[in-house]
Amino acid sequence: MGCWPIAGMTSLGVTEADSLAALSACLDEGITTFDTAYIYGTNGESEKLIAKALGHRRDEIVICTKGGLHWEGKPNALKMEHDAQPGTLRKEFEESLRRLDTDRIELYYLHAPDPHTPVEYSAGELKKLLDEGKARAIGVSNFSLAQLEVFHRICPIAAYQPPYNMILRDIETDTLPWCIRNHVSVLVYWPLMKGLLAGTLSRDHQFDPKDGRLKYPMFHGEEWKKNQDLLDALRPIAAEAGHTMAQLVINWTIHQPGITSAICGAKRPDQVRDNAGGMGWELSPAMMAKIDAALKARGKPVTRWAV
């Protein structure tokens, strides 16, 4: 369960009642791992909601959270700041423990490399958290291959979290093979490309000006057209499989070589249930071949984003 949407910062129509219900619905569907971060919410709303919804079932869940990014500025003009200095990571980790009302984090990530702090310094502090037992495993997110190698020499990386989906497949070139060779789990975000690959947005969809997806090329112009053409090609395959588009895409993702799991965001119970339907079955070789052909026809996308 990806817990960015319930923070309510870029997703529209988020309510506390829906968010709490979505978190609770996860356990009913066999989803027991929850991915959040220090920066998910202007004041830790995502982490606090997890504690409120699932604190009484703490021993049944795995919590993954991240540090190294925070917000600066006024509420109406927030700016994301990188700070992975050892002291900052320690402070954010301890605050995450308080927000989550827990004494340990199963998987703690460095959310993103800090251009002003050597990776070695950040790795050294997270190794201390690992040695202290407060973090049961350490991961990194949004790292390059060179950064993975430097970090891993100082602190063993248990998990890597990059963006990855049917369209965004850059990690297949270098970081994914490195993770396979080094027995590092790969938990990918954006498996549905922020809802695009769920197939529910029509060609003439009008985005709310406040919708955070508008900053990505995927949702504009020729890229939007190519993506809609891809979805049209995938729909009959989903129908043949007897699953929704979101379930087809999630299933394809979690069965790619080296991919450990997909982090699927949700803000309502119905979305959780739909996402969960991507588990427990496999696409046939013939269906996989049809998907491969559709992806080849779509071609490599124009991408532009930064964390």
Sequence and secondary structure as in RCSB ss.txt:
>XXXX:A:sequence
MGCWPIAGMTSLGVTEADSLAALSACLDEGITTFDTAYIYGTNGESEKLIAKALGHRRDEIVICTKGGLHWEGKP
NALKMEHDAQPGTLRKEFEESLRRLDTDRIELYYLHAPDPHTPVEYSAGELKKLLDEGKARAIGVSNFSLAQLEV
FHRICPIAAYQPPYNMILRDIETDTLPWCIRNHVSVLVYWPLMKGLLAGTLSRDHQFDPKDGRLKYPMFHGEEWK
KNQDLLDALRPIAAEAGHTMAQLVINWTIHQPGITSAICGAKRPDQVRDNAGGMGWELSPAMMAKIDAALKARGK
PVTRWAV
>XXXX:A:secstr
 B SGGG SSSTT  HHHHHHHHHHHHHTT  EEE  TTSSTTSHHHHHHHHHHGGGGGG EEEEEESEEEES T
TS EEEE   HHHHHHHHHHHHHHHT S BSEEEE S  TTS HHHHHHHHHHHHHHTSBS EEEES  HHHHHH
HHHHS   EEE B  SS  GGGTTHHHHHHHTT EEEEE TTTTTGGGT S TT    TT GGGGSGGGSHHHHH
HHHHHHHHHHHHHHHHTS HHHHHHHHHHTSTT  EEE B SSHHHHHHHHTTSS    HHHHHHHHHHHHHH  
       
